[in-house]
Amino acid sequence: MNILKKNINGVGIEAAWLVAGQGLTALGGLAAIRILTGHYTREVYGISWLFINGAGLAVLLLADPMGQALNRFYHEEGGQEQIDRLLALVWRLEVFLVLCAGAVYLAAVFFMGKLAGAERVAYFVMPVYFLFLSAMNAAQALLNTSRRRARRVVLLAAEAWLKPAGALILCFLWRPDVNSFVLGYALASIITGSVGIFWIKGFSGKPLFRMPMPDRDYIRRVLSYSLPWIGFSSCGWVLSISGRYFVGWYMGAALTGTYVASYQVGAALFQFLGGSFGPLVQPIIFQRAGKSGGSCGAITDVFRAFAWISLPLLSAFIVMHEWLVRWLSAPAYWGGAKVTVWIGLGVYFWVLGDRARDSFLIARKTGAMMKITALAALLNVILNILLVPREGLTGAGMALCISYLVYMILMIRFGLRAGEWEFPARSFLAAGAVSAAAAIMAEIVHRTIIDGKFGIPSAPLVAVSFVVVLTASAWLCRPLLKKDLGMMGQI
């Protein structure tokens, strides 16, 4: 009994840290939208994010594959000697690849210049930004594999709040242009990256630059696992971020700013949900798979519970999206409310696809996972080329949503083959019906009471009607709801 209580307490504490960390990070991102859109024009906002997201691609190519290697080899081999070998390799690769990425980024000045003009500070601060942001990502990977997750929470939350704060401070001290925006974000990453480097040293028994390189066989094993992640990460960037570059190319900087703000509002809730739920259940799924000889049956239970948690949130988002855009962005950006629905729905599909992705990781079929993401990314590029010139911002949102839908379907379809689990369609149908009933009632209330000019505040009344109908509908489905949520206790 004491052992069970200890395990429950451990899971509860870990869940609390994850939710707290993701919550603080999400609040930092939402505060950034509200504050920065109020001080920067749409042109500056859009172009600045093109710079920052361009840097993000380089960091994904560097840090994410190495972070995955840290996660796997740290758990499988352990021991201080093995950790030192891995850190020696990762650290040298990071520095070398950062220099290469910086050179490539500077070579792309011509393309960026067509959109942004001569933003010299923004151009040349990016290689430094690569280095420290990459160091922070490596620190997060190490902290996530140890008993130091509290530090990871602090690091993530600090970065989320320091970035907009840095941009805003430079906006007032210098001027509200692209240089101040990008430099403010870069300085925040330099601060948190420096802390990350200091914490990485705590994992090593020797100074990082004095550790000898591991032998070729070890390097080959690490790279064979990491290389597919480079393709997966780069395709994931194209899938989620490339739409804003097409908007910038076809429609100009101002609408790019509107699209970026709409994307941030639409994605925030589901990124928080995926960032909290996924890291909590993934280690448990892996442990269950290890005990059952590779079976992924726990993924079915996770999907059942996730249906009841996520679908009501999705319905609430669809009902309330216009108010969210108005609350979280400055008036100049409100024209993107329509595309926000497409983006939120698309990111929801992505979160579902990621839950199925765990079956590929258990089966160690990272190559298949990369191919699915590459196909969805290619579809996204084609759809952006076809839809953005005709439909504008809505076309970019539609391209994102359709591409993520294909990503989700393929991940689930082939994930079922990779592992022994079943997709709980009945749970999704029941949770979807409950959520749809609440959304329909909220829409009826909105049209009859609000549009009927009764002078009643709109958002609170719609929200209350949604919650009341959701609660009543869930009560009618309580046997299945209780069974599905009870699966989380079994996990």
C-alpha positions in Angstrom: 0.0 0.0 0.0 2.8 2.4 0.9 4.6 1.6 -2.4 1.3 2.3 -4.4 0.8 5.5 -2.5 4.4 6.5 -3.2 4.0 5.9 -6.9 0.8 7.8 -7.1 2.4 10.7 -5.3 5.3 10.6 -7.6 3.1 10.7 -10.7 1.1 13.5 -9.2 4.1 15.6 -8.4 5.5 15.0 -11.9 2.1 15.9 -13.5 2.0 19.1 -11.3 5.5 20.1 -12.5 4.6 19.4 -16.1 1.3 21.3 -16.0 2.9 24.2 -14.1 5.8 24.4 -16.5 3.7 24.2 -19.6 1.2 26.6 -18.0 3.8 29.2 -17.2 5.3 28.8 -20.7 1.9 29.2 -22.3 1.0 32.2 -20.3 4.4 33.8 -21.3 3.5 33.1 -24.9 0.0 34.6 -24.6 1.3 37.6 -22.8 3.8 38.1 -25.6 1.0 38.2 -28.2 -1.0 40.7 -26.2 1.9 43.0 -25.3 4.0 42.8 -28.4 1.2 43.1 -30.9 0.3 46.3 -29.1 3.7 47.8 -29.5 4.9 46.5 -32.9 3.2 47.0 -36.3 2.0 44.0 -38.2 4.9 44.4 -40.6 7.5 44.3 -37.9 5.8 41.5 -36.0 5.6 39.3 -39.1 9.1 39.9 -40.4 10.6 39.4 -36.9 9.0 36.0 -36.6 10.3 35.0 -40.1 13.8 35.7 -38.7 13.1 33.8 -35.4 11.5 30.8 -37.1 14.3 30.6 -39.6 16.6 30.2 -36.7 14.2 27.7 -35.2 14.7 25.4 -38.2 18.5 25.3 -37.6 18.0 24.6 -33.9 15.6 21.8 -34.7 18.2 20.3 -37.1 20.8 20.5 -34.3 19.2 20.1 -30.9 16.2 17.8 -31.5 18.2 14.9 -33.0 20.9 15.2 -30.3 18.2 15.5 -27.6 16.6 12.3 -28.7 20.0 10.6 -28.6 20.6 11.9 -25.1 17.2 10.5 -24.0 17.8 7.1 -25.5 21.4 6.4 -24.6 21.1 8.0 -21.2 18.4 5.5 -20.2 19.8 2.5 -22.0 23.5 2.7 -21.0 23.7 5.0 -18.0 26.8 5.4 -15.9 29.0 8.4 -15.7 31.4 7.2 -18.3 28.6 6.7 -20.9 27.2 10.1 -20.1 30.6 11.7 -20.6 31.0 9.9 -23.9 27.7 11.1 -25.1 28.2 14.7 -23.9 31.6 14.8 -25.6 30.1 13.9 -28.9 27.0 16.0 -28.7 28.9 19.1 -27.5 31.4 19.0 -30.4 28.7 18.3 -33.0 26.5 21.1 -31.7 29.4 23.7 -32.0 30.4 22.5 -35.5 26.8 22.4 -36.8 26.0 25.8 -35.3 28.8 27.3 -37.3 27.6 25.6 -40.4 24.0 26.8 -39.8 25.2 30.3 -39.2 27.0 30.4 -42.5 24.0 29.1 -44.3 21.7 31.6 -42.6 24.0 34.5 -43.6 24.0 33.2 -47.2 20.2 33.4 -47.1 20.3 37.2 -46.5 19.2 37.9 -50.0 16.0 36.0 -49.7 15.2 37.5 -46.3 16.2 40.9 -47.6 13.4 40.8 -50.2 10.9 40.7 -47.3 12.6 42.6 -44.6 15.1 45.1 -46.0 18.5 45.7 -44.5 18.0 44.5 -40.9 21.7 44.1 -40.3 21.6 43.4 -36.5 18.9 40.7 -37.0 21.0 39.0 -39.6 24.3 38.8 -37.7 22.9 38.0 -34.2 21.3 34.8 -35.5 24.4 32.6 -35.4 24.9 33.5 -31.8 21.3 32.8 -31.2 21.7 29.3 -32.7 24.5 28.4 -30.3 22.8 29.4 -27.0 19.3 28.2 -28.0 20.8 24.9 -29.1 22.6 24.6 -25.7 19.3 25.3 -23.9 17.6 22.5 -25.9 20.4 20.1 -24.9 20.0 21.1 -21.3 16.3 20.4 -21.4 16.9 17.0 -22.8 19.3 16.1 -20.0 17.1 17.6 -17.3 14.1 15.7 -18.6 15.9 12.4 -18.3 16.9 12.9 -14.7 15.4 13.8 -11.4 15.9 17.5 -12.1 12.7 18.2 -14.0 12.0 21.1 -11.7 14.9 22.9 -13.2 13.6 22.2 -16.7 10.3 23.8 -15.7 12.1 26.9 -14.4 14.2 27.1 -17.6 11.3 26.8 -20.0 9.2 29.3 -18.1 12.0 31.8 -17.7 12.7 31.7 -21.5 9.0 32.1 -22.3 8.8 35.3 -20.2 12.3 36.7 -20.9 11.9 36.7 -24.7 8.9 39.1 -24.9 10.3 41.1 -22.0 13.6 41.6 -23.9 11.9 42.6 -27.1 9.7 45.1 -25.2 12.6 46.6 -23.3 14.5 47.2 -26.5 11.4 48.5 -28.1 11.3 51.3 -25.5 15.1 51.9 -25.2 15.9 51.7 -28.9 12.9 51.7 -31.4 10.1 49.2 -32.2 11.7 47.7 -35.3 12.8 44.2 -36.4 16.3 44.6 -34.9 15.0 45.3 -31.4 12.5 42.5 -31.6 14.9 39.9 -32.8 17.8 41.1 -30.6 15.5 41.0 -27.5 14.5 37.4 -28.2 18.2 36.5 -28.8 19.4 38.0 -25.6 16.8 36.1 -23.6 18.0 32.8 -25.2 21.6 33.8 -24.5 20.7 34.2 -20.8 18.8 30.9 -20.5 21.3 29.1 -22.8 24.1 30.1 -20.5 22.2 28.7 -17.5 21.7 25.6 -19.6 25.4 25.2 -20.3 26.1 25.6 -16.6 23.6 22.8 -15.7 25.0 20.6 -18.5 28.4 20.8 -16.8 26.8 19.3 -13.7 26.1 16.1 -15.5 29.7 15.7 -16.6 32.6 14.4 -14.6 35.1 16.4 -16.6 35.2 19.8 -18.4 33.2 19.6 -21.6 36.0 20.6 -24.0 38.5 18.3 -22.4 36.5 15.1 -22.7 38.0 12.8 -25.4 35.9 11.9 -28.4 34.3 8.4 -28.2 35.3 5.6 -30.6 33.9 5.4 -34.1 31.5 2.5 -33.3 29.8 4.6 -30.6 29.6 7.6 -32.9 28.1 5.5 -35.6 25.4 4.1 -33.3 24.4 7.5 -32.0 24.2 9.0 -35.5 22.3 6.1 -36.9 19.6 6.8 -34.3 19.8 10.6 -34.6 19.9 11.1 -38.4 16.2 10.1 -39.1 15.3 12.7 -36.5 16.9 15.4 -38.6 14.5 14.6 -41.5 11.6 14.3 -39.1 12.4 17.7 -37.4 13.0 19.6 -40.7 9.8 18.2 -42.2 7.9 19.1 -39.0 9.1 22.6 -39.3 7.9 22.8 -43.0 4.6 21.4 -41.9 3.9 23.9 -39.1 5.9 27.0 -40.0 6.2 27.3 -43.8 2.8 28.7 -44.3 3.9 32.1 -42.9 6.7 32.3 -45.4 4.2 31.7 -48.3 1.9 34.4 -46.8 4.9 36.8 -46.7 5.9 36.0 -50.2 2.5 36.3 -51.8 0.7 38.8 -49.6 3.4 40.9 -47.9 4.7 41.6 -44.4 1.5 43.1 -42.8 -0.6 40.0 -43.4 2.3 37.8 -42.3 2.1 39.5 -38.9 -1.7 38.9 -38.8 -1.2 35.2 -39.7 1.6 34.7 -37.1 -0.6 36.2 -34.3 -3.6 34.1 -35.4 -1.4 31.0 -35.4 -0.1 31.7 -31.9 -3.6 32.2 -30.6 -5.0 29.1 -32.4 -2.2 26.8 -31.4 -1.6 27.9 -27.8 -4.3 25.8 -26.1 -3.5 22.6 -27.9 0.3 23.0 -27.6 -0.3 23.3 -23.9 -2.4 20.2 -23.9 0.1 18.2 -25.9 3.0 19.5 -24.0 1.5 18.5 -20.7 -0.3 15.3 -21.6 2.4 13.8 -23.9 5.5 14.0 -21.6 3.5 12.7 -18.7 2.1 9.5 -20.3 5.1 8.8 -22.7 7.4 7.3 -20.0 4.5 5.2 -18.7 3.7 3.9 -22.2 7.4 3.0 -22.7 7.6 1.2 -19.3 4.4 -0.8 -20.1 5.7 -1.7 -23.5 9.0 -2.9 -22.0 7.2 -5.1 -19.5 4.8 -6.6 -22.2 7.5 -7.3 -24.8 6.9 -4.3 -27.0 3.1 -4.2 -26.9 1.7 -0.7 -27.3 -1.7 -1.4 -25.6 -1.3 1.5 -23.2 -1.7 3.9 -26.2 -5.3 2.8 -26.6 -6.0 3.7 -22.9 -4.3 7.0 -23.4 -6.4 7.8 -26.5 -9.6 6.9 -24.6 -8.8 9.4 -21.8 -7.5 12.0 -24.2 -10.8 12.0 -26.2 -12.8 13.1 -23.1 -10.2 15.7 -22.2 -9.4 17.2 -25.6 -12.7 17.2 -27.6 -14.5 19.5 -25.1 -11.6 21.9 -25.2 -11.7 21.8 -29.0 -15.4 22.6 -29.1 -15.0 25.4 -26.6 -12.2 26.8 -28.7 -14.3 26.8 -31.8 -17.1 28.5 -30.0 -14.9 31.1 -28.3 -12.2 31.7 -31.0 -13.3 35.2 -32.0 -13.3 36.4 -28.4 -9.9 34.8 -27.9 -8.4 36.7 -30.8 -9.8 40.0 -29.4 -8.6 39.3 -25.9 -5.1 38.1 -26.9 -4.1 40.5 -29.7 -4.2 44.2 -30.6 -7.1 45.5 -32.7 -4.9 45.6 -35.9 -4.6 41.8 -35.8 -8.3 41.0 -35.4 -8.8 40.3 -39.1 -7.2 36.9 -38.6 -10.0 35.5 -36.4 -11.3 33.3 -39.3 -8.0 31.6 -39.9 -7.6 30.9 -36.2 -10.2 28.1 -36.3 -8.4 26.3 -39.1 -5.1 26.6 -37.3 -6.5 25.4 -33.9 -8.2 22.4 -35.6 -5.0 21.6 -37.4 -2.8 21.7 -34.3 -5.3 19.5 -32.6 -4.8 16.9 -35.3 -1.1 17.2 -34.8 -1.4 16.5 -31.1 -3.5 13.4 -31.8 -0.9 12.2 -34.4 1.8 12.6 -31.8 0.0 10.3 -29.4 0.1 7.6 -32.1 3.8 8.4 -32.9 4.8 6.7 -29.6 4.2 3.3 -31.2 6.9 4.1 -33.8 9.3 5.1 -31.1 8.6 1.8 -29.2 9.2 -0.2 -32.4 12.2 2.0 -33.2 10.8 2.7 -36.7 11.9 6.3 -36.8 12.4 6.1 -40.6 8.7 5.4 -41.1 7.8 8.2 -38.8 10.0 10.5 -40.9 8.5 9.4 -44.2 5.0 10.2 -42.9 6.0 13.7 -41.8 7.8 14.3 -45.1 4.7 13.4 -47.0 2.5 15.7 -44.9 5.1 18.5 -45.3 5.2 18.1 -49.1 1.4 18.2 -49.1 1.5 21.4 -47.0 3.8 23.1 -49.5 1.7 22.2 -52.5 -1.5 23.3 -50.8 0.1 26.6 -49.7 1.1 27.3 -53.3 -2.4 26.5 -54.5 -4.5 28.1 -51.8 -2.6 31.2 -50.5 -2.8 33.2 -53.7 -6.5 32.5 -54.0 -7.8 32.4 -50.4 -5.2 34.5 -48.6 -4.7 33.8 -44.8 -7.6 31.4 -44.8 -5.8 29.4 -47.5 -2.7 29.1 -45.4 -4.9 27.9 -42.4 -6.7 25.4 -44.6 -3.4 24.0 -46.0 -2.1 23.6 -42.4 -5.3 21.9 -41.2 -5.5 19.5 -44.2 -1.8 18.6 -43.9 -2.1 17.9 -40.2 -5.2 15.8 -40.8 -3.3 13.6 -43.3 -0.4 13.5 -40.8 -2.8 12.3 -38.0 -4.5 9.7 -40.2 -1.2 8.2 -41.4 0.4 8.2 -38.0 -2.6 6.3 -36.6 -3.0 4.0 -39.6 0.6 2.9 -39.7 1.1 3.2 -35.9 -1.5 0.5 -35.5 0.8 -1.7 -37.6 3.9 -0.8 -35.7 2.4 -1.7 -32.3 -0.3 -3.9 -30.8 -3.0 -1.4 -30.0 -6.5 -0.3 -31.2 -8.0 3.1 -31.9 -10.9 3.7 -29.5 -13.4 5.0 -32.1 -16.4 4.6 -29.7 -14.8 6.8 -27.1 -14.1 9.5 -29.7 -17.7 9.3 -31.0 -19.2 9.6 -27.6 -16.9 12.5 -26.5 -17.5 14.2 -29.8 -21.2 14.0 -29.5 -21.1 15.4 -25.9 -18.8 18.3 -27.1 -20.9 19.0 -30.2 -24.1 19.2 -28.2 -22.5 21.8 -26.0 -21.1 23.8 -28.9 -24.5 23.8 -30.7 -26.3 25.1 -27.6 -23.7 27.8 -27.2 -24.2 28.8 -30.8 -28.0 28.9 -30.4 -27.6 31.1 -27.3 -25.2 33.4 -29.1 -27.5 33.9 -32.1 -30.8 34.3 -30.2 -29.6 36.3 -27.2 -26.6 38.1 -28.4 -27.6 38.8 -32.0 -31.1 39.5 -30.7 -29.7 42.7 -29.0 -30.8 41.9 -25.5 -27.8 43.7 -24.2 -26.4 40.8 -22.2 -22.6 40.3 -22.1 -21.9 37.8 -24.8 -18.8 35.8 -23.8 -19.8 34.9 -20.2 -23.3 33.8 -21.3 -22.1 31.7 -24.1 -19.4 30.1 -21.9 -22.0 29.3 -19.1 -24.4 27.7 -21.6 -21.5 25.6 -23.1 -20.5 24.3 -19.6 -24.1 23.6 -18.5 -24.9 21.5 -21.6 -21.5 19.8 -21.6 -22.0 18.7 -18.0 -25.5 17.4 -18.7 -24.4 15.5 -21.8 -21.4 14.0 -20.0 -23.7 12.9 -17.2 -25.8 11.0 -19.7 -22.7 9.3 -21.0 -21.2 8.7 -17.5 -20.8 4.9 -17.7 -18.5 5.1 -20.7 -16.9 8.3 -19.4 -16.1 6.7 -16.1 -14.7 3.6 -17.8 -12.5 5.6 -20.2 -11.1 8.0 -17.6 -10.6 5.0 -15.3 -8.1 3.7 -17.8 -5.7 6.4 -16.8 -5.6 4.9 -13.3 -4.6 1.6 -14.8 -1.8 3.1 -16.8 
